[in-house]
Amino acid sequence: MVRDGYIYGLSLLAVAGLVAWATGGWVWAILPVLLAVFFLWFFRDPGRTIPDAPGLIVSPGDGLVTETAHLNTPQGPRQRISIFLSVFDVHVNRSPIAGRVSSVRYQKGLYLNAMNPDSADRNEQNIVTISGPGCEVTFKQIAGLLARRIVCNLREGDHVERGQRVGLIKFGSRVDVILPAEAELRVKRGERVRGGASVLAVIPEQVAVGTAGGFDRTIETRLPDTEAGGGQ
């Protein structure tokens, strides 16, 4: 569990105890107890099996794929995968690839509904770029209508492993992943993904290098089974 879960949960349980003591009963303490249970559940941090085949890009978060799109950027053509995290999803974020953190940039903004396409550019967000073997991947932690705090534990120059925990977004939110144009997508709109475990895309050149170096030639292209409604 993320530390915030203990902070919120235990604080609310303490409030419930004070309310019960002040009122002489537990009736008025039910609400803070229920909120404490919710926070302890919301900030869960389940373990994940991280795929280790070469060339894989994994999901930075749990949620629903709401868009896959081609982009024209100053650096050239790219692809974007957008993932919506509801309040029922795990909100711990993970690194999509292994590599060096080349950029971490915080951007102030609005708190539009994370399902709104405009939120990708206009909402408060943290933008992290990771340079890995033969490719560069950027992911955005985007605040949503309810989210009011983005946590990122990375700094420029840090080295991260694929699937490593890197932060979280509190409450409903969104993560966008900006991929190289040549990446072969393994997800489509409407599918659910799990942070660190679900493969979003494959970099063909890395797969070829890995195969030549004696790695497993088989790459799983089907998403791992997920449970709907955030029951990870």
LOVEXDREN-930653 format. One record per residue (C-alpha): residue in one letter; x, y, z. Coordinates in steps of 0.5 Angstrom, whole numbers. Last residue first. Layout:
BEGIN
> A:X:Y:Z
...
This chain:
BEGIN
> Q:-13:-11:-19
> G:-21:-10:-18
> G:-21:-4:-21
> G:-28:-4:-24
> A:-26:-10:-29
> E:-21:-15:-28
> T:-15:-16:-32
> D:-13:-22:-36
> P:-6:-20:-39
> L:-6:-17:-46
> R:-5:-21:-52
> T:1:-20:-56
> E:6:-25:-52
> I:13:-24:-56
> T:16:-31:-58
> R:24:-30:-60
> D:26:-31:-53
> F:33:-28:-52
> G:39:-30:-56
> G:43:-24:-58
> A:40:-24:-65
> T:33:-25:-62
> G:34:-19:-57
> V:37:-14:-63
> A:30:-16:-67
> V:26:-15:-62
> Q:29:-8:-61
> E:28:-6:-68
> P:21:-8:-68
> I:19:-3:-62
> V:13:-7:-59
> A:7:-3:-56
> L:2:-3:-50
> V:4:-9:-46
> S:0:-10:-40
> A:4:-12:-33
> G:7:-5:-31
> G:1:-2:-30
> R:-5:-6:-32
> V:-9:-5:-38
> R:-17:-5:-40
> E:-19:-5:-47
> G:-24:0:-50
> R:-19:3:-55
> K:-14:-1:-58
> V:-8:-5:-55
> R:-2:-8:-58
> L:1:-2:-62
> E:7:-3:-66
> A:12:2:-65
> E:15:6:-71
> A:12:12:-70
> P:16:13:-63
> L:11:13:-57
> I:8:18:-53
> V:4:15:-47
> D:-2:19:-44
> V:-4:18:-37
> R:-11:20:-34
> S:-14:22:-27
> G:-19:20:-22
> F:-16:20:-15
> K:-9:22:-13
> I:-4:21:-19
> L:2:16:-17
> G:9:16:-17
> V:15:12:-21
> R:14:5:-19
> Q:19:1:-24
> G:15:-3:-29
> R:21:-2:-34
> E:27:0:-30
> V:29:7:-28
> H:36:11:-29
> D:35:18:-26
> G:39:23:-30
> E:33:28:-29
> R:29:27:-23
> L:24:22:-21
> N:19:21:-15
> C:13:24:-19
> V:7:25:-15
> I:1:29:-18
> R:-4:32:-13
> R:-11:35:-14
> A:-15:30:-18
> L:-22:30:-18
> L:-23:33:-25
> G:-17:30:-28
> A:-10:31:-27
> I:-5:28:-32
> Q:1:24:-31
> K:4:24:-38
> F:9:19:-41
> T:15:20:-46
> V:18:15:-49
> E:25:15:-53
> C:28:9:-57
> G:34:5:-59
> P:36:3:-52
> G:32:7:-47
> S:31:15:-46
> I:25:17:-42
> T:21:23:-42
> V:17:25:-36
> I:11:30:-37
> N:8:32:-30
> Q:1:35:-31
> E:-4:40:-30
> N:-10:40:-35
> R:-10:44:-42
> D:-6:39:-47
> A:-8:32:-45
> S:-15:35:-42
> D:-17:37:-49
> P:-19:30:-50
> N:-24:30:-45
> M:-24:24:-41
> A:-20:27:-36
> N:-25:32:-34
> L:-22:38:-34
> Y:-18:41:-28
> L:-14:46:-31
> G:-6:48:-32
> K:0:48:-29
> Q:6:44:-33
> Y:11:40:-29
> R:17:38:-33
> V:22:32:-32
> S:27:30:-38
> S:32:25:-40
> V:30:20:-35
> R:35:14:-37
> G:33:8:-39
> A:28:2:-38
> I:21:3:-41
> P:14:4:-39
> S:16:7:-32
> R:10:5:-27
> N:4:10:-24
> V:1:8:-17
> H:-7:10:-18
> V:-10:3:-18
> D:-17:4:-21
> F:-24:5:-18
> V:-23:12:-18
> S:-23:12:-25
> L:-16:12:-29
> F:-17:14:-36
> I:-11:11:-41
> S:-9:15:-47
> I:-4:12:-52
> R:0:17:-57
> Q:4:16:-63
> R:9:20:-66
> P:11:23:-72
> G:17:28:-72
> Q:21:32:-67
> P:17:38:-68
> T:11:34:-67
> N:6:31:-71
> L:1:26:-68
> H:-2:19:-69
> A:-8:17:-64
> T:-10:11:-60
> E:-15:13:-55
> T:-19:12:-49
> V:-15:6:-46
> L:-19:4:-40
> G:-15:4:-33
> D:-8:2:-29
> G:-2:6:-30
> P:5:6:-34
> S:3:1:-39
> V:8:-3:-42
> I:13:-2:-48
> L:16:-8:-50
> G:23:-8:-54
> P:26:-14:-51
> A:22:-19:-47
> D:22:-18:-39
> P:15:-17:-38
> I:13:-15:-31
> T:9:-19:-26
> R:6:-14:-22
> G:5:-13:-14
> P:-1:-9:-12
> D:-1:-2:-9
> R:-7:0:-5
> F:-8:7:-4
> F:-16:6:-6
> W:-17:1:-1
> L:-14:4:5
> F:-17:11:3
> F:-24:7:2
> V:-24:4:9
> A:-22:11:12
> L:-28:14:9
> L:-33:8:11
> V:-30:9:18
> P:-31:17:18
> L:-38:16:16
> I:-40:11:21
> A:-37:15:27
> W:-44:19:27
> V:-47:12:29
> W:-42:10:34
> G:-44:12:41
> G:-43:16:46
> T:-43:23:42
> A:-36:25:44
> W:-33:18:44
> A:-36:16:38
> V:-33:22:34
> L:-26:22:37
> G:-26:14:35
> A:-28:16:28
> V:-23:22:28
> A:-18:17:29
> L:-20:12:24
> L:-20:18:19
> S:-13:19:21
> L:-11:12:20
> G:-14:12:13
> Y:-11:18:11
> I:-4:17:13
> Y:-4:10:12
> G:-7:10:5
> D:-2:16:3
> R:4:11:5
> V:2:7:-1
> M:0:0:0
